Amino acid sequence: MRFRFNGMLDCPDWVLAEISAFSTIPNDIFNSCCKLIIGRLYKNIKSFTDADLEILNKGQFDDLRLMKGAIAALTFIIEKSSKYECDPVDLEKEMLQLGMSTDHSKDLSEVYNQHFKDLHDVLVKQFPREPSLTILDSNLQQIGDAKVHHLHVKTSEGKSLNFAVENGQLNQLKQELELALNSFAQFNDK
């Protein structure tokens, strides 16, 4: 099955396994976990120390690895839901489909509903990006047997760069970029 919270992909098996383990977590701890995860995602903090887990655990799990698994799955669900702009109502329904308890699904949906628009904006800004290049000038030279393009480019950060690339390499780069752009064509009308 495909799920909106995961970008119309199937839910990973490890997340499914953790969802079934959520039933052992009391509602108040589950709700606190959701709020804490969202707060940490705002700050781009995705790891939890054993001290953090002890505070959340409140004696619930003898083995903190079980708590780590639950936190990792909840972080995955909340982060993916926000990135893919999953509606809170859809998230609640999908969690029920995956076997999460009604109370936990409702708690997750309510906490997520309070933050998902702002969290989406924050997560999109945190996504790593390389600067784009704009070609300002190009000239082709014959050097021995090779045709070499001398390019003068400017990055989106305002830096000027000069470099040379052999004609075959430039053509291969163009083909790969066209292939990458074509793979996104299916999303143009959506």
C-alpha positions in Angstrom: 0.0 0.0 0.0 1.1 3.6 -0.6 0.8 6.2 2.0 0.6 10.0 1.8 2.7 10.5 4.9 5.6 8.7 3.2 5.4 10.4 -0.2 3.1 7.8 -1.7 5.5 5.0 -0.9 5.0 1.9 1.1 5.6 2.1 4.9 9.0 0.7 5.8 8.9 -2.7 7.7 10.8 -1.3 10.6 8.3 1.5 11.1 5.4 -1.1 11.0 7.2 -3.1 13.6 7.5 -0.1 15.9 3.9 1.0 15.3 2.7 -2.3 16.8 5.0 -1.7 19.8 3.4 1.8 20.4 0.5 0.0 22.1 2.7 -0.5 25.2 3.3 3.2 25.5 0.8 5.1 27.8 -1.0 8.0 26.0 0.6 10.7 28.1 4.1 9.5 27.3 3.2 9.0 23.6 1.8 12.6 23.5 5.0 13.9 25.2 7.2 12.1 22.7 5.3 13.6 19.8 5.7 17.1 21.2 9.3 16.6 22.0 10.1 15.2 18.6 8.4 18.1 16.8 10.3 20.6 19.0 13.6 18.9 18.2 12.8 18.7 14.4 12.4 22.5 14.5 16.0 22.7 15.8 17.2 20.0 13.4 18.0 17.7 16.3 17.2 14.1 15.4 19.3 12.1 17.9 18.4 11.4 21.5 20.8 10.7 24.3 20.2 8.0 26.9 19.5 10.8 29.3 16.8 12.2 27.0 15.3 8.7 26.7 15.3 8.2 30.5 13.3 11.4 31.0 10.7 10.2 28.4 10.7 6.6 29.5 9.5 7.2 33.1 10.2 3.5 33.9 8.0 2.2 31.1 10.7 0.1 29.3 13.4 -2.0 31.0 15.5 -1.7 27.8 16.0 1.8 26.4 16.6 0.3 22.9 12.8 -0.3 22.7 12.3 3.4 23.5 14.9 4.4 20.9 13.0 2.3 18.3 9.7 4.0 19.1 11.3 7.5 19.0 13.0 6.7 15.7 9.7 5.5 14.1 7.8 8.5 15.4 10.5 10.9 14.2 10.3 9.2 10.8 6.5 9.5 10.6 6.4 13.1 11.7 9.3 14.2 9.6 8.0 12.5 6.4 4.4 13.7 7.0 5.6 17.3 7.2 8.0 17.1 4.3 5.2 15.6 2.1 2.6 17.9 3.4 0.3 15.1 4.6 -3.0 16.4 5.9 -3.4 15.7 9.6 -6.7 13.9 9.0 -5.0 11.7 6.4 -2.2 11.0 8.8 -4.6 9.8 11.4 -6.4 7.5 9.0 -3.2 6.1 7.6 -1.8 5.4 11.1 -5.1 3.5 11.9 -4.6 1.5 8.7 -1.1 0.6 9.8 -2.3 -0.7 13.2 -1.7 2.3 15.5 -4.2 2.5 18.3 -7.1 5.0 18.0 -5.9 7.1 20.9 -2.3 7.3 19.7 -3.5 8.1 16.1 -5.7 10.8 17.4 -2.9 12.2 19.7 -0.4 12.2 16.9 -2.8 13.9 14.5 -3.7 16.6 17.0 -0.1 17.4 17.9 0.9 17.3 14.2 -2.0 19.5 13.2 -0.7 22.3 15.5 2.7 22.3 13.8 2.7 20.7 10.4 2.6 23.9 8.2 5.4 25.6 10.2 7.4 22.4 10.5 7.1 21.8 6.8 8.6 25.2 6.1 11.5 24.6 8.6 12.3 21.1 7.2 12.3 22.4 3.6 14.8 25.1 4.5 17.0 22.5 6.3 17.2 20.3 3.1 20.8 20.4 1.9 21.2 22.3 -1.4 24.1 23.0 -3.6 24.3 26.4 -5.3 23.0 26.7 -8.8 25.2 27.8 -11.7 24.5 30.4 -14.4 26.7 30.4 -17.5 27.8 33.9 -18.2 30.2 33.2 -21.0 31.4 30.1 -23.0 33.9 29.7 -25.7 35.1 26.5 -27.5 38.7 25.9 -28.2 40.5 23.2 -30.1 43.5 21.9 -27.9 45.3 19.2 -29.7 42.7 16.5 -30.6 40.2 17.7 -28.0 37.5 20.3 -28.1 37.4 22.2 -24.8 34.7 24.5 -23.5 35.9 27.3 -21.3 33.0 28.4 -19.1 32.6 31.5 -17.0 29.8 30.9 -14.5 28.3 32.6 -11.5 26.9 30.6 -8.5 23.6 31.5 -6.8 25.7 32.6 -3.9 27.3 35.3 -6.2 30.8 33.6 -6.7 32.4 33.8 -10.1 34.1 30.6 -11.4 36.0 29.7 -14.5 36.6 26.1 -15.6 37.2 24.1 -18.7 35.5 20.9 -19.7 36.1 18.6 -22.7 33.3 18.5 -25.2 32.4 14.8 -24.6 32.2 15.4 -20.9 29.9 18.4 -21.4 27.6 16.5 -23.7 27.4 13.6 -21.1 26.6 16.1 -18.4 23.8 17.6 -20.5 22.3 14.2 -21.2 22.4 13.3 -17.5 20.7 16.6 -16.6 18.0 16.1 -19.2 17.4 12.6 -17.9 17.1 13.9 -14.3 14.7 16.7 -15.5 12.6 14.2 -17.4 12.3 12.0 -14.4 10.5 14.9 -12.7 8.2 15.6 -15.7 5.4 13.4 -14.1 5.1 16.0 -11.3 4.8 19.1 -13.5 1.0 18.9 -13.8 0.4 18.3 -10.1 
